[in-house]
Amino acid sequence: MSPLDKWRLVLGKYAERRIVGGGPGLQGAQRRMDQALDYLYGREYQGRGLRGEQGPGSLDASQLTLVTWLGEVRELFPQETVEIIEKHALDRYGLTELVTDPRTLERLEPNQQLLRTLLTLRGHLHGEVLEMARRVVRRVVDEIRRRLESEVRQALAGRLNRFRHSPLAVARNFDALGTLRRNLRHFDTERRRLVIEQLRFFERNARRLPWDIILCVDQSASMADSVIHSAVMAGILAALPAFRVRIVVFDTSVVDLSGHADDPVETLMRVQLGGGTDIAQAVRYCGQLVENPQRTVLVLVTDFCEGAPPGELVRAVRQLAEARVRLLGLAALDGQAHPVYDRQMAERLAACGMEIAALTPQQLAHWLVKVVS
Protein backbone atom coordinates (compact mmCIF):
# COMPACT_ATOMS: atom_id res chain seq x y z
CA MET A 1 0.00 0.00 0.00
CA SER A 2 1.39 3.37 -1.02
CA PRO A 3 1.91 6.15 1.55
CA LEU A 4 -0.76 8.17 -0.26
CA ASP A 5 -3.32 5.38 0.14
CA LYS A 6 -2.43 5.05 3.83
CA TRP A 7 -3.06 8.75 4.36
CA ARG A 8 -6.34 8.43 2.49
CA LEU A 9 -7.46 5.67 4.94
CA VAL A 10 -6.36 7.74 7.93
CA LEU A 11 -8.10 10.93 6.84
CA GLY A 12 -11.34 9.29 5.73
CA LYS A 13 -13.70 9.60 2.80
CA TYR A 14 -13.87 13.40 2.83
CA ALA A 15 -10.20 13.50 1.81
CA GLU A 16 -10.88 11.52 -1.36
CA ARG A 17 -11.04 14.46 -3.77
CA ARG A 18 -8.02 16.31 -2.40
CA ILE A 19 -5.74 13.30 -2.25
CA VAL A 20 -6.56 11.33 -5.37
CA GLY A 21 -8.03 14.13 -7.51
CA GLY A 22 -9.57 12.54 -10.57
CA GLY A 23 -7.72 9.25 -10.10
CA PRO A 24 -9.30 5.87 -9.41
CA GLY A 25 -8.89 6.14 -5.62
CA LEU A 26 -8.86 3.09 -3.35
CA GLN A 27 -9.61 -0.24 -4.98
CA GLY A 28 -10.27 -3.82 -3.92
CA ALA A 29 -9.27 -4.68 -0.36
CA GLN A 30 -8.29 -1.08 0.34
CA ARG A 31 -11.79 0.07 -0.56
CA ARG A 32 -13.22 -2.55 1.80
CA MET A 33 -10.88 -1.35 4.56
CA ASP A 34 -12.10 2.20 4.00
CA GLN A 35 -15.74 1.14 4.26
CA ALA A 36 -15.06 -0.84 7.45
CA LEU A 37 -13.27 2.11 9.06
CA ASP A 38 -15.99 4.54 7.97
CA TYR A 39 -18.68 2.28 9.46
CA LEU A 40 -17.17 2.95 12.90
CA TYR A 41 -15.26 6.22 12.74
CA GLY A 42 -17.82 7.93 10.53
CA ARG A 43 -19.85 8.26 13.73
CA GLU A 44 -17.52 11.12 14.63
CA TYR A 45 -19.19 13.21 11.91
CA GLN A 46 -22.65 12.27 13.18
CA GLY A 47 -21.65 13.23 16.70
CA ARG A 48 -20.68 16.69 15.42
CA GLY A 49 -24.01 17.26 13.70
CA LEU A 50 -22.82 16.57 10.15
CA ARG A 51 -25.14 14.71 7.86
CA GLY A 52 -23.89 11.95 5.62
CA GLU A 53 -23.47 12.65 1.95
CA GLN A 54 -26.48 11.86 -0.20
CA GLY A 55 -24.84 11.21 -3.52
CA PRO A 56 -26.02 9.39 -6.64
CA GLY A 57 -26.44 5.63 -6.76
CA SER A 58 -23.34 3.48 -7.02
CA LEU A 59 -22.19 -0.08 -7.51
CA ASP A 60 -20.58 -0.26 -4.05
CA ALA A 61 -21.06 -3.40 -1.94
CA SER A 62 -24.15 -3.69 0.23
CA GLN A 63 -24.18 -1.65 3.42
CA LEU A 64 -22.43 -3.31 6.32
CA THR A 65 -24.30 -4.72 9.28
CA LEU A 66 -22.62 -5.13 12.65
CA VAL A 67 -21.94 -8.82 12.03
CA THR A 68 -20.59 -8.37 8.49
CA TRP A 69 -18.56 -5.33 9.62
CA LEU A 70 -16.88 -7.38 12.34
CA GLY A 71 -16.09 -10.10 9.81
CA GLU A 72 -14.54 -7.53 7.48
CA VAL A 73 -12.42 -6.05 10.28
CA ARG A 74 -11.13 -9.47 11.33
CA GLU A 75 -10.29 -10.39 7.74
CA LEU A 76 -8.71 -7.14 6.57
CA PHE A 77 -6.63 -5.91 9.53
CA PRO A 78 -3.85 -7.43 11.67
CA GLN A 79 -4.76 -8.71 15.13
CA GLU A 80 -3.30 -5.73 17.00
CA THR A 81 -5.40 -3.35 14.91
CA VAL A 82 -8.52 -5.49 15.35
CA GLU A 83 -8.24 -5.24 19.14
CA ILE A 84 -7.90 -1.45 18.98
CA ILE A 85 -10.91 -1.13 16.66
CA GLU A 86 -13.04 -3.38 18.87
CA LYS A 87 -12.00 -1.42 21.95
CA HIS A 88 -12.99 1.88 20.28
CA ALA A 89 -16.31 0.37 19.20
CA LEU A 90 -17.16 -0.59 22.77
CA ASP A 91 -15.63 2.25 24.78
CA ARG A 92 -15.82 5.27 22.48
CA TYR A 93 -18.91 4.62 20.40
CA GLY A 94 -20.97 2.46 22.75
CA LEU A 95 -21.62 -0.38 20.32
CA THR A 96 -22.82 -2.70 23.08
CA GLU A 97 -24.52 -4.82 20.41
CA LEU A 98 -21.08 -6.37 20.05
CA VAL A 99 -21.68 -8.23 23.28
CA THR A 100 -25.48 -8.40 23.36
CA ASP A 101 -25.91 -9.96 19.90
CA PRO A 102 -24.94 -13.66 20.19
CA ARG A 103 -23.76 -13.92 16.56
CA THR A 104 -21.48 -10.93 17.02
CA LEU A 105 -20.23 -11.96 20.45
CA GLU A 106 -19.30 -15.37 19.08
CA ARG A 107 -16.94 -13.74 16.57
CA LEU A 108 -15.16 -11.42 19.01
CA GLU A 109 -11.64 -12.30 20.09
CA PRO A 110 -11.71 -13.42 23.75
CA ASN A 111 -9.35 -11.15 25.69
CA GLN A 112 -9.26 -9.24 28.96
CA GLN A 113 -10.71 -6.09 27.39
CA LEU A 114 -13.77 -8.05 26.24
CA LEU A 115 -14.04 -9.69 29.66
CA ARG A 116 -14.07 -6.24 31.32
CA THR A 117 -16.89 -5.16 29.02
CA LEU A 118 -18.91 -8.29 29.75
CA LEU A 119 -18.55 -7.73 33.48
CA THR A 120 -19.69 -4.13 33.09
CA LEU A 121 -22.78 -5.19 31.14
CA ARG A 122 -23.40 -8.34 33.18
CA GLY A 123 -26.89 -7.27 34.25
CA HIS A 124 -28.01 -6.88 30.62
CA LEU A 125 -26.95 -10.34 29.42
CA HIS A 126 -29.65 -13.00 29.21
CA GLY A 127 -30.42 -16.31 27.55
CA GLU A 128 -28.22 -17.30 24.63
CA VAL A 129 -26.01 -14.24 25.07
CA LEU A 130 -25.39 -15.10 28.71
CA GLU A 131 -24.28 -18.63 27.83
CA MET A 132 -22.04 -17.25 25.09
CA ALA A 133 -20.58 -14.76 27.58
CA ARG A 134 -19.88 -17.57 30.02
CA ARG A 135 -17.83 -19.38 27.37
CA VAL A 136 -15.88 -16.20 26.64
CA VAL A 137 -15.22 -15.66 30.36
CA ARG A 138 -13.97 -19.23 30.74
CA ARG A 139 -11.56 -18.94 27.81
CA VAL A 140 -10.07 -15.69 29.10
CA VAL A 141 -9.88 -16.92 32.70
CA ASP A 142 -8.20 -20.16 31.64
CA GLU A 143 -5.57 -18.17 29.75
CA ILE A 144 -4.90 -15.87 32.72
CA ARG A 145 -4.75 -18.84 35.07
CA ARG A 146 -2.35 -20.68 32.78
CA ARG A 147 0.04 -17.70 32.93
CA LEU A 148 -0.15 -17.30 36.71
CA GLU A 149 -0.66 -20.73 38.23
CA SER A 150 2.77 -22.27 37.76
CA GLU A 151 4.66 -19.38 39.38
CA VAL A 152 2.13 -18.91 42.18
CA ARG A 153 2.09 -22.61 43.05
CA GLN A 154 5.88 -22.74 42.99
CA ALA A 155 6.10 -19.78 45.36
CA LEU A 156 3.65 -21.35 47.80
CA ALA A 157 4.77 -24.99 47.48
CA GLY A 158 7.42 -24.76 50.19
CA ARG A 159 10.96 -23.53 50.73
CA LEU A 160 14.04 -25.66 50.14
CA ASN A 161 15.13 -27.72 53.12
CA ARG A 162 18.91 -27.49 52.84
CA PHE A 163 19.45 -30.10 55.58
CA ARG A 164 17.59 -32.97 53.87
CA HIS A 165 17.67 -34.41 50.39
CA SER A 166 14.93 -35.94 48.31
CA PRO A 167 14.91 -38.94 45.93
CA LEU A 168 12.76 -36.88 43.57
CA ALA A 169 14.69 -35.34 40.68
CA VAL A 170 13.16 -31.87 40.40
CA ALA A 171 15.32 -29.41 38.49
CA ARG A 172 14.50 -26.35 40.60
CA ASN A 173 15.59 -28.26 43.76
CA PHE A 174 19.03 -29.21 42.38
CA ASP A 175 21.85 -29.11 44.97
CA ALA A 176 24.94 -28.20 42.94
CA LEU A 177 27.44 -28.12 45.83
CA GLY A 178 26.07 -31.32 47.35
CA THR A 179 26.35 -33.04 43.98
CA LEU A 180 29.95 -31.87 43.64
CA ARG A 181 30.92 -33.12 47.11
CA ARG A 182 29.13 -36.43 46.60
CA ASN A 183 31.04 -37.19 43.38
CA LEU A 184 34.55 -35.86 44.15
CA ARG A 185 35.85 -39.41 44.63
CA HIS A 186 34.97 -40.09 40.99
CA PHE A 187 37.30 -37.39 39.69
CA ASP A 188 39.23 -38.67 36.64
CA THR A 189 42.77 -37.40 37.16
CA GLU A 190 43.98 -38.39 33.70
CA ARG A 191 41.18 -36.64 31.81
CA ARG A 192 40.82 -33.98 34.52
CA ARG A 193 37.05 -34.37 34.57
CA LEU A 194 34.48 -35.01 37.27
CA VAL A 195 32.36 -38.05 36.61
CA ILE A 196 28.85 -37.51 37.98
CA GLU A 197 27.33 -40.75 39.20
CA GLN A 198 24.72 -39.37 41.59
CA LEU A 199 22.77 -36.12 41.48
CA ARG A 200 21.56 -34.52 44.70
CA PHE A 201 18.26 -32.66 45.13
CA PHE A 202 16.98 -30.75 48.14
CA GLU A 203 13.75 -31.73 49.80
CA ARG A 204 11.04 -29.08 50.14
CA ASN A 205 9.31 -28.21 53.37
CA ALA A 206 5.57 -28.62 53.03
CA ARG A 207 3.31 -26.10 54.72
CA ARG A 208 0.37 -27.68 56.47
CA LEU A 209 -0.58 -24.99 58.98
CA PRO A 210 -4.19 -23.93 58.43
CA TRP A 211 -4.42 -20.39 57.14
CA ASP A 212 -7.61 -18.54 56.24
CA ILE A 213 -7.25 -16.17 53.27
CA ILE A 214 -10.05 -13.61 52.92
CA LEU A 215 -10.07 -11.65 49.66
CA CYS A 216 -12.23 -8.53 50.06
CA VAL A 217 -12.57 -7.05 46.57
CA ASP A 218 -13.94 -3.67 45.53
CA GLN A 219 -16.25 -4.16 42.51
CA SER A 220 -16.75 -0.49 41.63
CA ALA A 221 -16.44 0.27 37.92
CA SER A 222 -12.75 1.25 38.00
CA MET A 223 -11.72 -2.05 39.57
CA ALA A 224 -12.42 -4.44 36.67
CA ASP A 225 -8.89 -5.77 36.20
CA SER A 226 -8.37 -6.19 39.96
CA VAL A 227 -11.65 -8.13 40.22
CA ILE A 228 -10.58 -10.46 37.40
CA HIS A 229 -7.16 -11.21 38.88
CA SER A 230 -8.58 -11.58 42.40
CA ALA A 231 -11.05 -14.21 41.17
CA VAL A 232 -8.27 -16.13 39.42
CA MET A 233 -6.00 -15.91 42.48
CA ALA A 234 -8.81 -17.17 44.70
CA GLY A 235 -9.18 -20.20 42.42
CA ILE A 236 -5.46 -20.95 42.51
CA LEU A 237 -5.18 -20.57 46.29
CA ALA A 238 -8.34 -22.60 46.92
CA ALA A 239 -6.71 -25.57 45.17
CA LEU A 240 -3.84 -25.58 47.70
CA PRO A 241 -4.45 -27.71 50.82
CA ALA A 242 -2.77 -25.25 53.19
CA PHE A 243 -5.40 -22.54 52.64
CA ARG A 244 -9.08 -22.01 53.17
CA VAL A 245 -10.14 -19.21 50.85
CA ARG A 246 -13.07 -16.84 51.09
CA ILE A 247 -13.88 -14.13 48.56
CA VAL A 248 -16.17 -11.18 49.22
CA VAL A 249 -17.03 -8.46 46.68
CA PHE A 250 -18.55 -5.13 47.53
CA ASP A 251 -19.73 -1.71 46.37
CA THR A 252 -22.36 -0.19 48.66
CA SER A 253 -23.53 -3.73 49.41
CA VAL A 254 -21.58 -6.86 50.26
CA VAL A 255 -21.80 -10.19 48.40
CA ASP A 256 -20.11 -13.29 49.81
CA LEU A 257 -18.95 -15.50 46.91
CA SER A 258 -16.90 -17.88 49.04
CA GLY A 259 -18.97 -20.82 47.83
CA HIS A 260 -17.48 -20.25 44.37
CA ALA A 261 -13.92 -19.38 45.41
CA ASP A 262 -12.55 -22.44 43.63
CA ASP A 263 -14.21 -21.48 40.33
CA PRO A 264 -13.17 -18.05 38.97
CA VAL A 265 -15.74 -18.22 36.17
CA GLU A 266 -18.66 -18.64 38.55
CA THR A 267 -17.24 -15.88 40.74
CA LEU A 268 -16.98 -13.45 37.83
CA MET A 269 -20.42 -14.33 36.48
CA ARG A 270 -21.85 -13.11 39.78
CA VAL A 271 -19.96 -9.82 39.80
CA GLN A 272 -21.69 -6.61 38.75
CA LEU A 273 -19.27 -3.74 38.25
CA GLY A 274 -20.41 -0.24 39.15
CA GLY A 275 -22.05 1.57 42.01
CA GLY A 276 -20.63 3.40 44.99
CA THR A 277 -18.13 2.24 47.57
CA ASP A 278 -18.61 1.39 51.25
CA ILE A 279 -15.31 -0.20 52.25
CA ALA A 280 -15.98 -0.04 55.98
CA GLN A 281 -19.12 -2.17 55.67
CA ALA A 282 -17.19 -4.81 53.71
CA VAL A 283 -14.32 -4.90 56.21
CA ARG A 284 -16.76 -5.29 59.11
CA TYR A 285 -18.43 -8.19 57.29
CA CYS A 286 -15.07 -9.87 56.71
CA GLY A 287 -14.31 -9.41 60.39
CA GLN A 288 -17.29 -11.67 61.13
CA LEU A 289 -15.68 -14.42 59.04
CA VAL A 290 -12.52 -14.50 61.17
CA GLU A 291 -12.33 -17.64 63.30
CA ASN A 292 -8.64 -17.76 64.21
CA PRO A 293 -7.19 -14.23 63.97
CA GLN A 294 -3.56 -15.34 64.25
CA ARG A 295 -4.04 -17.67 61.27
CA THR A 296 -6.02 -15.26 59.10
CA VAL A 297 -4.90 -12.98 56.28
CA LEU A 298 -7.30 -10.31 55.04
CA VAL A 299 -6.42 -8.90 51.62
CA LEU A 300 -8.39 -5.75 50.82
CA VAL A 301 -8.30 -5.00 47.08
CA THR A 302 -9.48 -1.43 46.45
CA ASP A 303 -8.58 2.07 45.34
CA PHE A 304 -9.29 3.27 48.93
CA CYS A 305 -11.78 5.87 47.66
CA GLU A 306 -14.21 5.50 50.54
CA GLY A 307 -17.74 6.73 49.99
CA ALA A 308 -18.82 6.27 53.61
CA PRO A 309 -17.40 8.25 56.57
CA PRO A 310 -13.67 7.40 56.60
CA GLY A 311 -13.56 7.13 60.39
CA GLU A 312 -15.69 3.97 60.20
CA LEU A 313 -13.16 2.28 57.92
CA VAL A 314 -10.24 3.29 60.11
CA ARG A 315 -12.03 1.92 63.16
CA ALA A 316 -12.84 -1.41 61.46
CA VAL A 317 -9.24 -1.91 60.30
CA ARG A 318 -7.83 -1.00 63.70
CA GLN A 319 -10.02 -3.60 65.42
CA LEU A 320 -8.81 -6.37 63.11
CA ALA A 321 -5.18 -5.31 63.54
CA GLU A 322 -5.56 -5.37 67.32
CA ALA A 323 -6.96 -8.90 67.01
CA ARG A 324 -3.70 -9.80 65.20
CA VAL A 325 -5.24 -10.47 61.80
CA ARG A 326 -2.61 -9.97 59.08
CA LEU A 327 -3.85 -7.12 56.89
CA LEU A 328 -2.81 -6.23 53.36
CA GLY A 329 -4.32 -3.39 51.36
CA LEU A 330 -3.76 -3.91 47.64
CA ALA A 331 -3.99 -0.72 45.61
CA ALA A 332 -5.76 -0.81 42.26
CA LEU A 333 -3.51 -0.92 39.19
CA ASP A 334 -4.29 0.82 35.91
CA GLY A 335 -3.75 -0.66 32.44
CA GLN A 336 0.00 0.05 32.65
CA ALA A 337 0.26 -1.58 36.11
CA HIS A 338 0.62 1.82 37.81
CA PRO A 339 -1.05 2.13 41.23
CA VAL A 340 -4.13 4.36 41.30
CA TYR A 341 -5.55 4.98 44.76
CA ASP A 342 -6.38 7.49 47.49
CA ARG A 343 -2.98 7.83 49.16
CA GLN A 344 -4.26 9.81 52.12
CA MET A 345 -6.77 7.11 53.04
CA ALA A 346 -4.16 4.40 52.50
CA GLU A 347 -1.76 6.20 54.84
CA ARG A 348 -4.40 6.35 57.58
CA LEU A 349 -4.99 2.60 57.27
CA ALA A 350 -1.25 1.92 57.27
CA ALA A 351 -0.99 3.80 60.56
CA CYS A 352 -3.60 1.39 61.97
CA GLY A 353 -1.61 -1.71 61.06
CA MET A 354 -2.54 -2.51 57.46
CA GLU A 355 0.36 -3.06 55.08
CA ILE A 356 -0.25 -1.13 51.86
CA ALA A 357 1.21 -2.27 48.54
CA ALA A 358 0.62 -2.42 44.80
CA LEU A 359 1.37 -6.02 43.85
CA THR A 360 0.92 -8.20 40.82
CA PRO A 361 -0.61 -11.65 41.49
CA GLN A 362 2.87 -13.20 41.47
CA GLN A 363 4.13 -10.65 43.99
CA LEU A 364 1.09 -11.33 46.17
CA ALA A 365 2.03 -15.01 46.25
CA HIS A 366 5.56 -14.18 47.45
CA TRP A 367 4.08 -11.84 50.10
CA LEU A 368 1.88 -14.68 51.35
CA VAL A 369 4.94 -16.95 51.58
CA LYS A 370 6.55 -14.49 54.03
CA VAL A 371 3.37 -14.24 56.11
CA VAL A 372 2.61 -17.93 56.48
CA SER A 373 6.22 -19.10 56.92
C-alpha positions in Angstrom: 0.0 0.0 0.0 1.4 3.4 -1.0 1.9 6.2 1.5 -0.8 8.2 -0.3 -3.3 5.4 0.1 -2.4 5.1 3.8 -3.1 8.8 4.4 -6.3 8.4 2.5 -7.5 5.7 4.9 -6.4 7.7 7.9 -8.1 10.9 6.8 -11.3 9.3 5.7 -13.7 9.6 2.8 -13.9 13.4 2.8 -10.2 13.5 1.8 -10.9 11.5 -1.4 -11.0 14.5 -3.8 -8.0 16.3 -2.4 -5.7 13.3 -2.2 -6.6 11.3 -5.4 -8.0 14.1 -7.5 -9.6 12.5 -10.6 -7.7 9.3 -10.1 -9.3 5.9 -9.4 -8.9 6.1 -5.6 -8.9 3.1 -3.3 -9.6 -0.2 -5.0 -10.3 -3.8 -3.9 -9.3 -4.7 -0.4 -8.3 -1.1 0.3 -11.8 0.1 -0.6 -13.2 -2.6 1.8 -10.9 -1.3 4.6 -12.1 2.2 4.0 -15.7 1.1 4.3 -15.1 -0.8 7.4 -13.3 2.1 9.1 -16.0 4.5 8.0 -18.7 2.3 9.5 -17.2 3.0 12.9 -15.3 6.2 12.7 -17.8 7.9 10.5 -19.8 8.3 13.7 -17.5 11.1 14.6 -19.2 13.2 11.9 -22.7 12.3 13.2 -21.6 13.2 16.7 -20.7 16.7 15.4 -24.0 17.3 13.7 -22.8 16.6 10.2 -25.1 14.7 7.9 -23.9 11.9 5.6 -23.5 12.7 1.9 -26.5 11.9 -0.2 -24.8 11.2 -3.5 -26.0 9.4 -6.6 -26.4 5.6 -6.8 -23.3 3.5 -7.0 -22.2 -0.1 -7.5 -20.6 -0.3 -4.1 -21.1 -3.4 -1.9 -24.1 -3.7 0.2 -24.2 -1.6 3.4 -22.4 -3.3 6.3 -24.3 -4.7 9.3 -22.6 -5.1 12.7 -21.9 -8.8 12.0 -20.6 -8.4 8.5 -18.6 -5.3 9.6 -16.9 -7.4 12.3 -16.1 -10.1 9.8 -14.5 -7.5 7.5 -12.4 -6.0 10.3 -11.1 -9.5 11.3 -10.3 -10.4 7.7 -8.7 -7.1 6.6 -6.6 -5.9 9.5 -3.8 -7.4 11.7 -4.8 -8.7 15.1 -3.3 -5.7 17.0 -5.4 -3.3 14.9 -8.5 -5.5 15.4 -8.2 -5.2 19.1 -7.9 -1.5 19.0 -10.9 -1.1 16.7 -13.0 -3.4 18.9 -12.0 -1.4 21.9 -13.0 1.9 20.3 -16.3 0.4 19.2 -17.2 -0.6 22.8 -15.6 2.3 24.8 -15.8 5.3 22.5 -18.9 4.6 20.4 -21.0 2.5 22.8 -21.6 -0.4 20.3 -22.8 -2.7 23.1 -24.5 -4.8 20.4 -21.1 -6.4 20.1 -21.7 -8.2 23.3 -25.5 -8.4 23.4 -25.9 -10.0 19.9 -24.9 -13.7 20.2 -23.8 -13.9 16.6 -21.5 -10.9 17.0 -20.2 -12.0 20.4 -19.3 -15.4 19.1 -16.9 -13.7 16.6 -15.2 -11.4 19.0 -11.6 -12.3 20.1 -11.7 -13.4 23.8 -9.4 -11.1 25.7 -9.3 -9.2 29.0 -10.7 -6.1 27.4 -13.8 -8.1 26.2 -14.0 -9.7 29.7 -14.1 -6.2 31.3 -16.9 -5.2 29.0 -18.9 -8.3 29.7 -18.5 -7.7 33.5 -19.7 -4.1 33.1 -22.8 -5.2 31.1 -23.4 -8.3 33.2 -26.9 -7.3 34.2 -28.0 -6.9 30.6 -27.0 -10.3 29.4 -29.6 -13.0 29.2 -30.4 -16.3 27.6 -28.2 -17.3 24.6 -26.0 -14.2 25.1 -25.4 -15.1 28.7 -24.3 -18.6 27.8 -22.0 -17.3 25.1 -20.6 -14.8 27.6 -19.9 -17.6 30.0 -17.8 -19.4 27.4 -15.9 -16.2 26.6 -15.2 -15.7 30.4 -14.0 -19.2 30.7 -11.6 -18.9 27.8 -10.1 -15.7 29.1 -9.9 -16.9 32.7 -8.2 -20.2 31.6 -5.6 -18.2 29.7 -4.9 -15.9 32.7 -4.8 -18.8 35.1 -2.4 -20.7 32.8 0.0 -17.7 32.9 -0.2 -17.3 36.7 -0.7 -20.7 38.2 2.8 -22.3 37.8 4.7 -19.4 39.4 2.1 -18.9 42.2 2.1 -22.6 43.1 5.9 -22.7 43.0 6.1 -19.8 45.4 3.6 -21.4 47.8 4.8 -25.0 47.5 7.4 -24.8 50.2 11.0 -23.5 50.7 14.0 -25.7 50.1 15.1 -27.7 53.1 18.9 -27.5 52.8 19.4 -30.1 55.6 17.6 -33.0 53.9 17.7 -34.4 50.4 14.9 -35.9 48.3 14.9 -38.9 45.9 12.8 -36.9 43.6 14.7 -35.3 40.7 13.2 -31.9 40.4 15.3 -29.4 38.5 14.5 -26.3 40.6 15.6 -28.3 43.8 19.0 -29.2 42.4 21.9 -29.1 45.0 24.9 -28.2 42.9 27.4 -28.1 45.8 26.1 -31.3 47.3 26.4 -33.0 44.0 30.0 -31.9 43.6 30.9 -33.1 47.1 29.1 -36.4 46.6 31.0 -37.2 43.4 34.6 -35.9 44.2 35.9 -39.4 44.6 35.0 -40.1 41.0 37.3 -37.4 39.7 39.2 -38.7 36.6 42.8 -37.4 37.2 44.0 -38.4 33.7 41.2 -36.6 31.8 40.8 -34.0 34.5 37.0 -34.4 34.6 34.5 -35.0 37.3 32.4 -38.1 36.6 28.8 -37.5 38.0 27.3 -40.8 39.2 24.7 -39.4 41.6 22.8 -36.1 41.5 21.6 -34.5 44.7 18.3 -32.7 45.1 17.0 -30.8 48.1 13.7 -31.7 49.8 11.0 -29.1 50.1 9.3 -28.2 53.4 5.6 -28.6 53.0 3.3 -26.1 54.7 0.4 -27.7 56.5 -0.6 -25.0 59.0 -4.2 -23.9 58.4 -4.4 -20.4 57.1 -7.6 -18.5 56.2 -7.3 -16.2 53.3 -10.1 -13.6 52.9 -10.1 -11.6 49.7 -12.2 -8.5 50.1 -12.6 -7.0 46.6 -13.9 -3.7 45.5 -16.2 -4.2 42.5 -16.8 -0.5 41.6 -16.4 0.3 37.9 -12.8 1.3 38.0 -11.7 -2.1 39.6 -12.4 -4.4 36.7 -8.9 -5.8 36.2 -8.4 -6.2 40.0 -11.7 -8.1 40.2 -10.6 -10.5 37.4 -7.2 -11.2 38.9 -8.6 -11.6 42.4 -11.0 -14.2 41.2 -8.3 -16.1 39.4 -6.0 -15.9 42.5 -8.8 -17.2 44.7 -9.2 -20.2 42.4 -5.5 -21.0 42.5 -5.2 -20.6 46.3 -8.3 -22.6 46.9 -6.7 -25.6 45.2 -3.8 -25.6 47.7 -4.4 -27.7 50.8 -2.8 -25.3 53.2 -5.4 -22.5 52.6 -9.1 -22.0 53.2 -10.1 -19.2 50.9 -13.1 -16.8 51.1 -13.9 -14.1 48.6 -16.2 -11.2 49.2 -17.0 -8.5 46.7 -18.6 -5.1 47.5 -19.7 -1.7 46.4 -22.4 -0.2 48.7 -23.5 -3.7 49.4 -21.6 -6.9 50.3 -21.8 -10.2 48.4 -20.1 -13.3 49.8 -19.0 -15.5 46.9 -16.9 -17.9 49.0 -19.0 -20.8 47.8 -17.5 -20.3 44.4 -13.9 -19.4 45.4 -12.5 -22.4 43.6 -14.2 -21.5 40.3 -13.2 -18.0 39.0 -15.7 -18.2 36.2 -18.7 -18.6 38.6 -17.2 -15.9 40.7 -17.0 -13.4 37.8 -20.4 -14.3 36.5 -21.9 -13.1 39.8 -20.0 -9.8 39.8 -21.7 -6.6 38.8 -19.3 -3.7 38.3 -20.4 -0.2 39.1 -22.1 1.6 42.0 -20.6 3.4 45.0 -18.1 2.2 47.6 -18.6 1.4 51.2 -15.3 -0.2 52.2 -16.0 0.0 56.0 -19.1 -2.2 55.7 -17.2 -4.8 53.7 -14.3 -4.9 56.2 -16.8 -5.3 59.1 -18.4 -8.2 57.3 -15.1 -9.9 56.7 -14.3 -9.4 60.4 -17.3 -11.7 61.1 -15.7 -14.4 59.0 -12.5 -14.5 61.2 -12.3 -17.6 63.3 -8.6 -17.8 64.2 -7.2 -14.2 64.0 -3.6 -15.3 64.2 -4.0 -17.7 61.3 -6.0 -15.3 59.1 -4.9 -13.0 56.3 -7.3 -10.3 55.0 -6.4 -8.9 51.6 -8.4 -5.8 50.8 -8.3 -5.0 47.1 -9.5 -1.4 46.5 -8.6 2.1 45.3 -9.3 3.3 48.9 -11.8 5.9 47.7 -14.2 5.5 50.5 -17.7 6.7 50.0 -18.8 6.3 53.6 -17.4 8.3 56.6 -13.7 7.4 56.6 -13.6 7.1 60.4 -15.7 4.0 60.2 -13.2 2.3 57.9 -10.2 3.3 60.1 -12.0 1.9 63.2 -12.8 -1.4 61.5 -9.2 -1.9 60.3 -7.8 -1.0 63.7 -10.0 -3.6 65.4 -8.8 -6.4 63.1 -5.2 -5.3 63.5 -5.6 -5.4 67.3 -7.0 -8.9 67.0 -3.7 -9.8 65.2 -5.2 -10.5 61.8 -2.6 -10.0 59.1 -3.9 -7.1 56.9 -2.8 -6.2 53.4 -4.3 -3.4 51.4 -3.8 -3.9 47.6 -4.0 -0.7 45.6 -5.8 -0.8 42.3 -3.5 -0.9 39.2 -4.3 0.8 35.9 -3.8 -0.7 32.4 0.0 0.1 32.6 0.3 -1.6 36.1 0.6 1.8 37.8 -1.1 2.1 41.2 -4.1 4.4 41.3 -5.6 5.0 44.8 -6.4 7.5 47.5 -3.0 7.8 49.2 -4.3 9.8 52.1 -6.8 7.1 53.0 -4.2 4.4 52.5 -1.8 6.2 54.8 -4.4 6.3 57.6 -5.0 2.6 57.3 -1.2 1.9 57.3 -1.0 3.8 60.6 -3.6 1.4 62.0 -1.6 -1.7 61.1 -2.5 -2.5 57.5 0.4 -3.1 55.1 -0.3 -1.1 51.9 1.2 -2.3 48.5 0.6 -2.4 44.8 1.4 -6.0 43.9 0.9 -8.2 40.8 -0.6 -11.7 41.5 2.9 -13.2 41.5 4.1 -10.7 44.0 1.1 -11.3 46.2 2.0 -15.0 46.2 5.6 -14.2 47.4 4.1 -11.8 50.1 1.9 -14.7 51.4 4.9 -17.0 51.6 6.5 -14.5 54.0 3.4 -14.2 56.1 2.6 -17.9 56.5 6.2 -19.1 56.9 
